[in-house]
Amino acid sequence: MNQINVMTIGKLIEAHRDGDEQKFKAYVNFIAKAYEEQGNDRAANIIRSNYTGDYCEQGKVVLDEAGEL
């Protein structure tokens, strides 16, 4: 079972800083898989879609108070 710890996050940041896209993607997938193994598919999907850029394109729901007409 994959565990997310400070070293994982540090390596993710290091890969980003070094511009190593392959290594960065590997850490993103590692983190997403760890969330899936914990049963948190929503978190895994958010992480993956943020990486691909799909998250910003997904529809968002905005709740506001209903005003008087």
Secondary structure, DSSP 4 states (H G I P E B T S, - for coil): -----HHHHHHHHHHHHHT-HHHHHHHHHHHHHHHHHTT-HHHHHHHHHHHHT-GGGS------PPPP-
